[in-house]
Amino acid sequence: MKQLIECVPNFSEGRDMSVIKQITDEIEKVEGVKLLDVDPGAATNRTVVTIVGTPDEVLEAAFQAVKKAAEVIDMRHQKGEHPRFGATDVCPLVPVANISMEETVEYARKLAERIGNEAGVPVFCYENAAFTEERRNLATCRSGEYEALPERITTERWKPDFGPNEFTESVAKSGVTAVGARDFLVAFNVNLNTTSTRRANAIAFDVRERGRSKREGNPFTGPIVKDEKGKPVMIPGSLKAVKGIGWFIEEYGIAQISMNLTNISITPVHIAYDEVWKKAEARGIRVTGSELVGLIPLEAMLDAGKYFLRKQKRSVGVDNDELIRIAAKSMGLSDLKPFDPKKSIIEFVLEDGSQKLVDMSVKDFANETASESPAPGGGSIAASVGALGASLATMVANLSSHKRGWDDRWEEFSDWAEKGQKYKDILLHLVDEDTNAFNKIMDAFGLPKKSDEEKKARKQAIEDASKYAMEIPFKVMEEAYHSIQVIRAMAEYGNPNSVSDAGVGVLCALTAVEGAFLNVKINAQGIADKKFTSDLLERGSEIAEQARSCRDAVMETVEQRINEL
């Protein structure tokens, strides 16, 4: 699965859009990156840019943008309301999909090093990318702002992590950049059936991490309690990693709780929504829905769908589209305007629009396979048959979780259905990936071969593509074989009226294993690395043998249970 990260560089220019366009033009030159948003502010004299893509490509786009900003923005003349200390003031990386924070930190430090060494811009690493605890806090790194840099960066304590530590002519122009890694921030508003900003604020104070000021006597009008340093003592709210305020939206004639969820792994959207709902109800106010501002990762919506299904004691082993629909309905995301997943979920926004095999109708897929084109071929067909086998097992699990009289077993079957969905989704991905692997081989054969250097590069490209074309059907074998554990469980313990479906499922799984193995074998023929091929062939043979034994065991169970009906 593709890794995705977001980068949100803030540039110290928000008034001259010709300057900003020079920077964003550099971003758009990089393939594999999508420029999602450009948000300039005249008063702050600052522009926030949002880009998303695969890690290496995002790093390249970010570097080129920082480099260009250092050329076209002169910090010696920059003024604005927002704190700043560099032409590119901050450049945080955010993990979006299939990538850990630890990996994102490594990418952030790699970017920081390149900015310092190649662009000559001093860099502080902050938040999760910080090398010391003191530098985690951006405000601490930026203390004194641009004006404090001449003395600050020359000290041992505040020597930049990368780049020059002298206030040269070049540094005077570019200032300093802070590169960090942080969690994904979701802007999320909850709608209320009131027009009162004061009551909305009260609910916001109930839930936000900072909470509200502690007061003596009357909790609303009494004097604020202060600590020994003269700062207000706060009563924390109920949600961690949440900032919030109440406001009135004139356009819709309602009050909202406006929240920034600064770490959705700590407080996800569905938890924030439910908590606001509880606090609002306690104050005699109803939640009527919610609103996403900007983008949200797919995983966050899927988690929300599963959360609300579990509250209903229903199986969570349903497809992603259904999980998104459940999440959107449960949180009332279409209360103010229609919620469009294709415009609000990052992974969907990034789709290139090209039609995938798995998006075709069954008829079109069959016709495409039957055409004179060599792809899709046996590998894609094996993966699709495996996906159908996993789908049948998932269907039996879902039917079993809803079976009358089995209410106390809904969670058991929900777990099986969730596993089945996982295998199905992986195998569906491999349908197109097998065809992509074939196309990589064709592309490699099409490389130039005039010079010895070109011949050598072409030969290596063919070898690499051929190995990949062998690895993909082997992955189909593995996943189809693993799916049999779900099929077997459903044959043994699932709804007896659906046991024949489990039987068809295991036949599909074995077909996928054996069919994919044929592709592993034929793709091994053109590979020079015989150690690589012999290893995969040996492991493939073992999987095929184990799959046949499992098929026999499952079919015996299926026949036995059919005879018992």
C-alpha positions in Angstrom: 0.0 0.0 0.0 1.3 3.5 -0.9 2.8 5.6 1.9 1.5 9.2 2.1 2.7 12.2 4.0 1.5 15.7 4.2 3.7 18.8 4.3 2.4 22.2 5.5 5.1 24.8 4.9 4.4 28.4 6.1 6.0 31.1 4.0 6.6 34.6 5.3 4.8 36.3 2.5 1.0 36.8 2.3 0.5 39.9 0.2 2.5 39.5 -3.0 0.9 36.5 -4.7 3.5 36.7 -7.6 6.1 35.7 -5.0 4.0 32.9 -3.7 3.3 31.6 -7.2 7.0 31.3 -7.8 7.2 29.0 -4.8 4.2 26.9 -5.6 5.3 26.6 -9.2 8.4 24.7 -7.8 6.1 22.4 -5.9 3.9 21.6 -8.9 6.9 20.6 -11.0 7.4 17.5 -8.8 5.6 14.4 -9.9 3.9 12.3 -7.2 2.9 15.4 -5.2 -0.4 17.2 -5.2 -0.8 20.9 -4.2 -4.0 20.8 -2.1 -4.3 24.3 -0.8 -2.7 27.8 -0.8 -4.0 30.1 2.0 -2.5 33.6 2.1 -3.1 36.1 4.9 -2.5 39.8 4.3 -2.5 40.9 8.0 -0.2 38.0 9.0 1.9 38.4 5.8 2.0 34.7 5.7 0.9 31.9 3.4 0.1 28.4 4.5 0.6 25.8 1.7 -0.6 22.1 1.9 0.9 19.4 -0.2 0.5 15.6 -0.1 2.2 12.7 -1.8 4.6 9.9 -1.4 7.5 10.6 1.0 10.5 11.0 -1.3 8.5 13.2 -3.7 7.1 15.4 -0.9 10.7 15.9 0.4 11.8 17.0 -3.1 8.9 19.4 -3.4 9.4 20.8 0.1 13.1 21.3 -0.5 12.6 23.1 -3.8 9.9 25.3 -2.2 12.2 26.2 0.7 15.1 26.9 -1.7 12.9 29.2 -3.8 11.5 31.0 -0.8 15.0 31.8 0.4 15.6 33.4 -3.0 12.4 35.5 -3.4 11.6 36.5 0.2 13.9 38.9 2.0 13.4 38.6 5.8 15.3 41.9 6.3 12.2 43.7 5.1 9.4 41.3 6.2 6.8 42.5 8.7 3.5 40.8 9.8 1.3 40.0 12.7 2.3 36.4 12.9 5.5 35.3 14.7 8.2 34.3 12.2 11.9 33.8 11.9 12.4 32.7 8.3 11.3 33.0 4.7 10.0 29.4 5.1 9.1 29.8 8.8 8.0 26.2 9.5 7.9 23.1 7.4 6.2 20.2 9.3 5.7 16.7 7.9 2.6 14.8 8.8 2.0 11.0 8.5 -1.2 10.4 6.5 -1.4 6.7 5.4 0.7 3.5 5.8 3.6 5.4 7.5 4.6 5.6 11.2 5.5 8.7 13.1 9.0 7.3 13.5 9.4 7.0 9.8 8.1 10.5 9.3 10.6 11.8 11.8 13.4 10.3 9.8 12.1 11.9 6.6 11.9 15.3 8.5 15.5 15.1 9.6 16.6 14.1 6.1 14.8 17.1 4.7 16.3 19.4 7.4 19.8 18.2 6.6 19.3 18.8 2.9 18.0 22.3 3.5 20.9 23.2 5.7 23.6 21.7 3.5 22.3 22.4 0.0 20.2 25.5 0.4 22.4 27.0 3.1 19.4 27.8 5.4 19.8 27.2 9.1 17.3 24.6 10.4 15.9 23.8 13.8 14.2 20.4 14.1 11.1 20.7 16.3 8.2 18.7 17.7 8.7 14.9 17.1 11.7 15.6 14.9 13.5 17.5 17.7 16.9 16.2 18.8 16.5 17.7 22.3 13.4 18.1 24.6 14.0 21.9 24.7 13.5 22.2 20.9 10.2 20.2 20.7 8.3 23.4 21.3 8.2 25.7 18.2 7.6 28.8 20.3 10.8 28.1 22.2 12.8 27.6 19.0 11.4 30.8 17.6 11.8 32.9 20.7 12.7 36.5 19.9 11.8 35.8 16.2 13.9 36.9 13.3 15.3 39.9 15.2 17.0 37.7 17.8 18.8 35.5 15.2 22.1 37.4 14.9 23.1 36.7 18.4 21.0 33.5 19.1 22.2 31.1 16.3 25.9 31.8 17.2 25.5 30.4 20.7 26.2 26.8 21.6 22.7 26.4 23.1 20.9 27.6 20.0 23.2 26.5 17.3 21.0 25.2 14.4 20.7 21.5 14.0 21.7 21.8 10.3 23.1 24.6 8.2 25.3 27.6 9.1 25.4 29.0 12.6 26.6 32.5 11.5 24.4 35.4 10.6 25.8 35.8 7.1 24.4 38.0 4.4 22.6 34.9 3.0 21.2 33.9 6.4 20.1 37.5 7.0 18.0 37.2 3.9 16.6 33.7 4.4 16.3 33.6 8.1 15.9 30.2 9.8 13.5 27.4 9.1 11.9 25.0 11.6 11.4 21.5 10.2 9.2 19.1 12.2 7.1 16.0 12.3 3.7 16.3 13.9 0.4 14.4 14.0 -2.4 15.1 11.6 -4.6 18.1 12.6 -8.3 17.9 11.8 -10.5 21.0 11.9 -13.9 19.7 13.1 -17.0 21.7 14.0 -20.0 20.4 15.8 -23.4 22.0 15.2 -25.8 23.0 18.0 -29.5 23.8 18.1 -28.8 27.1 19.7 -27.8 30.6 18.6 -26.0 31.3 21.9 -22.2 31.8 21.6 -21.9 31.9 25.4 -23.5 28.4 25.7 -21.4 27.1 22.9 -18.3 28.4 24.6 -19.4 26.7 27.8 -19.5 23.4 26.0 -16.2 24.1 24.3 -14.6 24.7 27.7 -16.1 21.5 29.0 -14.3 19.4 26.3 -11.1 21.2 25.2 -7.9 20.1 26.9 -7.1 23.6 28.3 -10.5 23.7 29.9 -11.6 26.8 31.7 -10.3 29.2 34.4 -11.0 28.1 38.0 -13.0 30.7 40.0 -13.7 31.3 43.6 -17.3 30.8 44.8 -19.5 31.1 41.8 -18.0 29.0 39.0 -19.2 31.5 36.3 -18.8 34.9 37.9 -16.5 34.5 40.8 -12.9 35.9 40.7 -10.4 33.9 38.8 -8.0 31.8 40.9 -4.3 32.5 40.1 -1.1 30.5 40.9 2.0 31.9 42.6 3.2 33.3 39.2 0.0 35.2 38.7 -1.3 32.9 36.0 -4.9 31.6 36.0 -5.4 28.2 37.4 -7.2 26.0 34.8 -9.7 23.2 35.2 -8.9 20.8 32.3 -11.5 19.7 29.9 -12.4 16.1 29.1 -10.6 15.7 25.8 -6.8 15.5 25.3 -5.1 17.1 22.2 -8.2 19.2 21.5 -8.5 23.0 21.2 -11.9 24.5 21.0 -14.1 27.6 21.1 -17.8 28.4 20.6 -19.0 30.7 17.9 -22.1 31.8 15.9 -22.3 31.1 12.2 -24.5 33.7 10.7 -24.7 31.9 7.3 -26.5 29.0 8.9 -28.0 30.7 12.0 -26.5 28.3 14.5 -23.8 28.2 17.1 -20.9 25.7 16.7 -18.2 24.2 18.8 -15.1 24.8 16.6 -12.3 22.3 17.4 -8.8 21.6 16.3 -8.0 17.9 16.9 -4.2 18.2 17.1 -3.6 14.4 17.5 -6.4 12.2 16.1 -4.6 9.1 17.5 -5.4 10.5 21.0 -8.8 12.0 20.3 -10.4 10.9 17.0 -13.2 12.7 15.4 -15.9 10.2 16.6 -14.8 10.5 20.2 -14.8 14.3 20.0 -18.3 14.2 18.4 -19.7 11.9 21.1 -18.2 13.9 24.0 -19.6 17.2 22.7 -23.0 15.4 22.3 -22.8 14.4 26.0 -21.8 17.8 27.3 -24.3 19.6 25.2 -27.2 17.3 26.4 -26.1 17.9 30.0 -26.8 21.6 29.3 -30.1 21.1 27.6 -28.7 21.6 24.1 -28.8 19.2 21.2 -26.2 18.4 18.6 -27.6 18.5 15.1 -24.6 17.4 13.1 -21.0 18.3 12.4 -18.7 19.7 9.7 -15.2 18.8 8.5 -13.1 21.8 7.5 -10.4 20.7 5.1 -9.3 17.1 4.7 -9.2 14.0 6.9 -7.3 10.7 6.4 -9.3 7.7 5.2 -8.3 5.7 8.3 -10.0 8.3 10.6 -13.3 7.9 8.8 -13.0 4.1 8.8 -12.4 4.1 12.5 -15.4 6.3 13.0 -17.6 3.9 11.0 -16.4 1.0 13.1 -16.9 2.9 16.3 -20.6 3.6 15.6 -21.3 0.1 14.3 -19.8 -1.4 17.5 -22.1 0.8 19.5 -25.0 -0.8 17.7 -23.5 -4.3 18.3 -23.2 -4.8 14.5 -20.4 -6.3 12.5 -17.6 -4.0 11.5 -16.5 -6.3 8.7 -18.1 -4.3 5.9 -16.5 -2.5 3.0 -14.9 0.9 3.2 -17.7 2.7 1.4 -20.2 1.4 3.9 -18.0 2.4 6.9 -17.6 6.0 5.5 -21.4 6.2 5.0 -22.0 5.0 8.5 -19.5 7.5 9.9 -21.0 10.4 7.9 -24.5 9.6 8.9 -23.7 9.0 12.5 -21.9 12.4 12.9 -24.3 14.3 10.7 -21.6 15.5 8.3 -24.2 16.5 5.7 -26.2 18.7 8.2 -25.1 22.0 6.7 -24.0 20.9 3.2 -23.6 17.6 1.4 -20.5 15.6 2.6 -18.5 14.4 -0.4 -15.9 11.8 0.5 -14.1 12.4 -2.8 -13.4 16.0 -1.7 -12.8 15.5 2.0 -10.8 12.3 2.3 -7.1 12.8 1.4 -6.6 9.4 -0.3 -9.6 10.0 -2.5 -8.5 13.6 -3.4 -5.1 12.2 -4.5 -6.6 9.5 -6.9 -5.3 10.2 -10.4 -8.7 9.4 -12.1 -7.4 6.5 -14.2 -9.8 3.6 -14.2 -8.6 0.5 -12.2 -9.6 -3.0 -13.2 -11.3 -3.4 -9.8 -13.5 -0.5 -10.6 -14.9 -2.1 -13.7 -18.2 -3.9 -13.9 -17.9 -7.7 -14.0 -18.9 -7.6 -17.6 -16.3 -5.0 -18.6 -13.6 -6.8 -16.6 -14.4 -10.1 -18.4 -14.4 -8.3 -21.8 -11.1 -6.6 -21.1 -9.6 -10.0 -20.1 -11.0 -11.6 -23.2 -9.5 -8.9 -25.5 -6.3 -9.2 -27.5 -4.4 -7.2 -24.8 -2.1 -9.5 -22.8 -3.1 -7.8 -19.5 -5.0 -8.4 -17.3 -3.8 -12.0 -17.4 -3.8 -15.0 -15.2 -2.2 -13.2 -12.2 -4.9 -10.6 -12.0 -7.6 -13.2 -12.5 -6.1 -15.3 -9.7 -6.1 -12.3 -7.4 -9.8 -11.5 -8.3 -10.9 -15.1 -7.7 -9.1 -15.0 -4.3 -10.9 -11.8 -3.4 -14.2 -13.4 -4.2 -13.3 -16.4 -1.9 -12.5 -14.0 0.9 -15.7 -12.1 0.2 -17.8 -15.2 0.5 -16.2 -16.0 3.9 -16.9 -12.4 5.0 -20.5 -12.7 3.9 -21.0 -15.8 6.1 -19.4 -14.0 9.0 -21.7 -11.0 8.6 -24.8 -13.2 8.2 -23.7 -15.2 11.3 -23.2 -12.0 13.4 -26.9 -11.0 12.6 -28.4 -14.4 13.0 -31.4 -14.5 15.3 -30.5 -16.2 18.6 -26.8 -15.6 18.2 -26.8 -12.1 19.5 -24.2 -12.9 22.2 -21.8 -14.0 19.4 -22.0 -10.8 17.2 -18.5 -9.7 18.2 -16.9 -13.1 17.5 -18.2 -13.1 13.9 -17.5 -9.4 13.5 -13.8 -10.1 14.2 -13.9 -12.8 11.5 -15.6 -10.5 9.0 -13.1 -7.8 9.7 -10.3 -10.3 8.9 -12.1 -11.4 5.7 -12.4 -7.7 4.6 -8.7 -7.2 5.1 -7.8 -10.2 2.9 -10.3 -9.1 0.3 -9.0 -5.6 0.1 -5.4 -6.8 -0.2 -6.3 -9.2 -3.0 -8.3 -6.5 -4.8 -5.3 -4.3 -4.7 -3.2 -7.1 -6.2 -5.6 -7.4 -9.1 -4.3 -4.1 -10.5 -0.8 -4.5 -9.1 -0.3 -7.7 -11.1 -1.1 -5.9 -14.3 1.2 -3.0 -13.2 4.0 -5.5 -12.7 3.5 -6.8 -16.3 3.6 -3.2 -17.6 6.9 -2.6 -15.7 8.5 -5.4 -17.6 7.2 -4.0 -21.0 8.5 -0.6 -20.0 11.9 -2.1 -19.1 12.1 -3.9 -22.5 11.4 -0.5 -24.2 14.4 1.2 -22.7 17.2 2.4 -25.1 20.1 0.0 -25.7 22.5 1.9 -27.9 25.5 2.3 -25.6 27.0 -0.2 -23.2 25.8 1.9 -20.3 22.2 1.9 -21.7 22.4 -1.9 -22.2 23.5 -2.4 -18.7 20.8 -0.2 -17.2 18.2 -1.9 -19.4 19.3 -5.4 -18.4 19.1 -4.4 -14.7 15.6 -2.8 -15.2 14.4 -6.0 -16.8 15.8 -8.1 -14.0 14.2 -5.8 -11.3 10.8 -5.7 -13.1 10.8 -9.5 -13.6 11.5 -10.1 -9.9 8.6 -7.7 -9.0 6.4 -9.6 -11.5 7.3 -12.8 -9.6 6.8 -11.3 -6.1 3.2 -10.0 -6.8 1.6 -13.4 -7.7 3.6 -14.9 -4.8 1.9 -12.3 -2.6 -1.5 -13.4 -4.1 -0.6 -16.9 -3.0 0.1 -15.9 0.6 -3.0 -13.7 1.0 -5.3 -16.3 -0.6 -3.9 -19.0 1.6 -4.2 -16.9 4.7 -7.9 -16.1 3.8 -8.6 -19.9 4.2 -8.4 -19.5 8.0 -11.5 -17.3 7.8 -13.2 -19.6 5.3 -12.5 -22.7 7.5 -13.8 -21.0 10.7 -17.1 -20.1 8.8 -17.4 -23.6 7.5 -17.1 -25.0 11.1 -18.9 -22.4 13.2 -20.8 -20.0 10.9 -24.5 -19.9 10.0 -25.2 -23.5 8.8 -27.5 -22.3 6.1 -24.5 -20.6 4.4 -22.0 -23.4 4.7 -22.1 -24.0 0.9 -20.9 -20.4 0.5 -17.8 -21.3 2.6 -17.3 -24.3 0.4 -17.3 -22.2 -2.8 -15.0 -19.7 -0.9 -12.3 -22.3 -0.3 -12.5 -23.5 -3.9 -11.9 -19.9 -5.0 -9.0 -19.6 -2.5 -7.3 -22.7 -3.8 -7.8 -21.6 -7.4 -6.1 -18.3 -6.5 -3.2 -20.1 -4.9 -2.6 -22.5 -7.7 -3.3 -20.0 -10.5 -0.9 -17.4 -8.9 1.7 -20.1 -8.5 1.7 -20.7 -12.3 2.5 -17.0 -12.7 5.3 -17.3 -10.1 6.8 -20.1 -12.1 6.6 -18.6 -15.6 8.0 -15.2 -14.4 11.0 -17.1 -12.8 12.2 -18.1 -16.3 13.7 -14.8 -17.3 15.4 -13.9 -14.0 19.2 -14.3 -13.7 19.2 -14.4 -9.9 18.6 -18.1 -9.4 18.9 -17.9 -5.6 16.0 -15.5 -5.6 13.8 -17.6 -7.9 14.6 -21.0 -6.2 13.6 -19.5 -2.8 10.3 -18.2 -4.0 9.5 -21.4 -5.9 10.3 -23.5 -2.9 8.1 -21.4 -0.6 5.4 -21.3 -3.3 5.3 -25.0 -3.5 4.9 -25.3 0.2 2.0 -22.8 0.2 0.2 -24.7 -2.6 0.5 -28.0 -0.8 -0.8 -26.6 2.4 -3.7 -24.9 0.6 -4.7 -28.2 -1.0 -4.8 -29.9 2.4 -6.9 -27.0 3.8 -9.3 -27.3 0.9 -9.8 -31.0 1.6 -10.4 -30.3 5.3 -12.9 -27.5 4.6 -14.8 -29.4 2.0 -15.1 -32.4 4.3 -16.6 -30.1 6.9 -19.0 -28.5 4.4 -20.3 -31.9 3.1 -20.8 -33.1 6.7 -22.8 -29.9 7.7 -24.9 -30.0 4.6 -25.8 -33.6 5.4 -26.8 -32.5 8.9 -29.3 -29.9 7.7 
